[in-house]
């Protein structure tokens, strides 16, 4: 479109701003309309606004469409995580959440690979065509096959037959005949957002927000400035690209190691160890810069394992911490508040770079957020991980009972 770099800044930031709006304002609507509807409609809107972007003729239209796309994307993620958590076996809950959230990292890698092939062959608009068709297909599949939250169906007094169809999709050994009725935990009188601070959750909510903010600040600072730092030292473009990609690969691999650890050992202790190990690896990353390339790539992988992997893991922690009726709101608000760190992190690291500090000194400073995050998670585990809080430990506080003397299921 012939736009200058200065104009592209607002275009890019509009999508991120929309993402925050979706997290904070739209995701709580799942309590009223259901997770399934929010996932399906948000995905279809995401497809439609991406398709409309193909025909944007000016910057204003482009900014509005990218903002709307961000809102839709931010709306679908918390509900997708909440549904995954609700339908996962309790012994594998963190593993399942981390596995689906790998879609973000895989999406980054896939978009780059597809762009390298599609743009030279078909032009830049081809990426928008692909970005519209793919979520359209996913949205239609979700509309046909994605079940609604059982907690939502019970709380909204859905027909027992509708609830039972969902239950039998989970366990086919159950009888075909629907029980007479179901009951669930009474909903709190406060709004979904207000409920994040009731029932002893206030301190935990604030700590989770702080951890999200610190982790996202670290993540975006590293992703934004690592190519510049490596280029300033004198590395070639291929080495820079590989080192940057290794941080993403480390985060993907981490999901399949940290998730089982959170399920078997405990979510708080496992995540605290990841963050504290990240302090060591970020410092070693600074020492590896200027050395052999293999040490640089190994350090990038290990740092990404803790930073990107920690970012996925703290989402699983939030999903475990909040009970089912407010899980989507809890995860959405944590992601939304955490975006403030995503904005501040690159700015703070950029300010450090203006002082011409040694590379090692910059990475010493960059390790500090990981240290604070690790200590906060350890404290969170001390406060809430020892049985003081039953909502976070139990299976989401969902209790389904039937009016039949021979059958009761929780």
N, C-alpha and C positions, 0 to 999 in steps of 0.2 A: 504493500500500500504506500510505500515511500515515506513512512513515518520516521521522525527523528527519535533518537534514544530518549530524549527528554520527555517526549509524548508517550513512549512505550511504558515509562515508569507507572503513571496512573492506570494504564490498562492492566498491567500485571498486578498492581496492588488492589485493584477493584475486585478481582476474583478472590484474593485473600481476605479482604474486608467482608465480602459476601459469605465466605466460609465461616467467619466469626459470627455473623448475624444468624446463620443457619444453626450453628451450635447453640447459641444463647437463647434465641427467641423462637425458633421453629421446632427444635427437637422436643421441648416440653409439651408440644401439642399431641405427641404420641399418647399421652395420658388420656386425652379426650377422644382421639380418632383411631388409635391403634397403631402398633408398629408396622404391621403389614401394609396398611394404606399409605403410611408415610414413606416407607421404602419404595413401594411401587410408583406412587405419584411423583416423588422427588426424582427417581431415576428417569422417568419419562420426561419430566420437565428439564432435567439435566440434558437429555438428548435433544429436546426441542430447542432450547436456547443455544446449544452448540451448533445445531443445524442453522438457526437464524443468523449466527455469527458469520456464516459463509457469505451472506449477502449484505453485511454491514458496510455502509458507504462512507462513514465518517467516524471520528474518534469518539464523539458523544455516544453514538449508538453502540460502538464497540465496548465502551466502559459499562454502559447499562447492561448489556447482554452478558458480559463477563461477571458483573456483580450478581445478576440473577442466577447464573450458572453456579457461582460459589455458594449462594444460599441453598440451592437444591442439593449440592454435594454435602454441605454441612448438615443438612437435615437428615440425610439418609444414613450417615455413618453411626450416630449413637443408637438408632433403632436397630441397625444391623448387628451391632455389638450386643445390644440388650437381648435380641432374639437368640443369638448364638449362645449367650450365657444361660438363658432360660432352658434351652433345649439340649444343652451339653450335660453329659454325666458329671456329677459333682467332683469325681476324682480326676477329671480331665478338663475342667472348666478353663483354667488359665491357658492350657495348651491350645484349646479350640479358638479362644479369642486371639491369641498371638498368631495362630495359623491364618485366620482370615485377614488379620491386619497386615500380613505380609503382602496382601494385594496392593497396598500403597507402594511399597518398595518395588515390587515386580512391575507395577504400572510405570514407575519412573524409568526402569530399565527398558521395558517394552516400547514405551513412547520414543525413547531415543533411538532404539534399533529400527523401529518402523519409519521414523522420520528420516533417518539416513538413507533408507531405500525409496520412500514414497515422494519426498520433496523434489529430488533431482528428476524423477520420472514423471510426476504428475503435478508438481507445483505445491505451494504451501497450503492452498485450500484443501488439498486432499487429506491433510491431517484432521481438518474439521469434519469432513465427510466421515472419516473413520471414527472420530470422536463422537459423532452423532449416532451412527448406526450401531456401534457396539453397546452403548447403554440402552438403546431402544430394544435390542434383542434381549439383554439382561432384564430389562423391565417387564417385557412380555413373559419371560420365563418365570420371573418372580410372581407375576399376576396369576399364572396358572398353577404354580407349585408351592409357593411360600406359605406356610401356615401362619395364622395369627397367634399372638401370645395367649396362652390359656388363662393367665392371670387377668388380662384385659377382657377376655370373653366372659369370665366369671363375674368380674366386677361390674360389667355393663349388662348383666342379666341376659346373656345370649341364650338361645334355645339349648337345652341339654344335648340335643342331637348334634348341633354344630360343634359343641365342645367335645363331645365324644368322638367325632370324626378326627379331630386333632389328636386326641389321646391315643386312638387306635393306630394312627400313623407312627406314633412313638413305640407302641407295644402291640403287635399284631396278635399276640396270644390272648388278649382280652376279649370278652364276649362281644358280639355285634350289637346286642341290645343296649341302648343307652340307659344309664341310671336316671332316677327321677329328678335329681337336682344336685347342684354343686355349691360349695361355699368357699370363700377365700378370706384372707385377712382383711379386716375393715380398713377402708382407705382413710388416710389422715385428713382432717378438715382443712388443713392449710393447703396453699397452692403447691405444685410440684417443686418449684424452686424454694419456697419456704420450708418444705419438708427436708431439704438438705441440711438444715440447721436444727432440726428437732430430734427427739429420742436419743440424745447424747452424740449426735453426729456433727455438731458445729465445729469442734476442734479438729476432728478428722478431715472435714471438708476443707477447712482453711489450709491444713498441712498438705493435702492432696493437690490443691490449687498451686501452692508454692512449689511442690515437686514438679508438676507439669510445667510451670513457668521456667524453672531452672533448667530442666531437661531440654525443652524446646529452644531456649536461648542458646544452650550449648550446641544443639543439633544444627540450627540455622546459621549460627556463627561459623561453625566448621564448614558447612556446605557452601556458604557464601564466599568465604575468604581463603579457603585452602588452595584453590587454583592460583590466586594472586600471590600467596606466600611462597608456594613452590616455584612459580615462575620467576619471582624476584631472586630466589636462590640460584636459579640457572638451570632448572630441570627442563627437559624437552617436553613438547606438548603431549606425546604419547605416554610418557612417564606420569605426567600430571593427570591425564585422563584415567589411567589405570589406578593410580593411588586414590583418586576421588571415588571411582567406582568400587574400590575395595571397601570403603566405609559403608556403602550400601549393601554389598555382599555380606559383610560382617553382621549387619543388622538382620538380614534374612536368615542367616545360619543361626543367629542367636535365638530367634523365635522358637526353634525346634530343640533348643537346649534349655533355655530359661523357663519355658512353659512347663515342661515336665517337672523341673526343679520346684517351681512354685506350687504345683499340685501335690508333690510328694513330700517336700521338706517344709514348705510353708511360703506364702506369698511375700510376707514382709522381710523375713531373713534373707530369702533368695535375692530379692530386688536390692536390698541394702548391700549385699556382697557385690552385686554387679556394679552398682554405682561406685563403691569404694575401690573396686578393681579398676574402674574407669579412670580414677585419679592417677593411678600408676601408669596406665597405658597412654593417657594423654601426655603426661610428662615424658614418657619414653618416645612418644611420637615426635615431640620437639627435639629430643636428642638424635633421633634417626634422620632428621632433615639435614642434608649435607653429607650423609654417609652413603654406603652402597644402596642400590635401588631395592634389593631384596629386603633389606631391613626397613626401608621406607614403606614398602607395600605390606609387610607383616605388621608393622606398627599401625598402619592405616586400618587394616582388617581388625585388629584387636580393639582399637579405639572405636571403630564403628560398631563392633560387637556390643560394647558397653553403652555407647551413646544412643545409636539408633535402636539397638535391642532394648535398652532401658526405656526408650520412649514408647515402644510397643508394650513393654511389660507393665508400665505404670497405668496404661489403659486397662489391661486385664485386672490390675489391682483395684482400680476404681469400679470396674464391673462386679468384682467380688464384694467390695465394701458396701455398695448400696443395695437395698432390697429391690425386688422386682418392680413394684409400682412406680419407683422413682429412678430406676437404673438408667434409662435413656437420658433423663434430665441431668442426673449426676455426671454421667460420662460426657454429655454435651457441654455442660458448663465448665467442666475441668478442661476440656479441649479448647473451649472458647477463651477462658481466662489464660490458659497456657499460651495462646497466640500472642499475648502481650510480651511474653519472653521471646517468642519468635521474631518479634519486631525489634525488641531492645538488644538482643544478643549480637546481631551483625553490627548495629550502631556502636555498641560498646567496644567490640573487638576492633572495629575500624578506627575508633578514637585512640586505642592503644597503639595501632600501627603508625599513627601520625607522630609518635614520640621516637620512632626509629629504634625501638628496643631490640635487643637480641632475640632471635627466634625462640630460644629456650625460655627466656623470660615471659614471652607472650603465652607460651603453652603452660608455664607455671600458673599464670593468671587464669588461663582457660580451664585448668583442672579444679579451680575453687568451686564452681557451681556443682560439680559432681560430688565433691566432698560434702557440701552442705546437703545436697539431695540424699546422699547415703545416710547421713546422720538423722535426717528428718524421717526417712522411711523406717529406720531402726527404732526411733521414738514412737512412731505410729504403731509398729508391731508391739512395742512394750505396753502401749495404752489400750490397744484394741485387739491384739492378736492372742491374748491369753484367756479368752473366755469372758471378757468383760462386756462383750457386745454380741448378742446372739444373732442379730439380723445379718451381719456380715458373714458369720460363720455358717449359718444354715442355708438351705437351698432356697434362697431368695424370699423367704417368708410366704411362699405360695403353699396353701393347703387346700386341696380339693377333696371334698367329702361327698358321699352319695347317700341317699336315703334308702339304703338296703343293708340289712343287718349283717349280711355275709361279706360285704366289700367296703374297705376303706383304704384310700391311697393318699400318700403325702408326696 
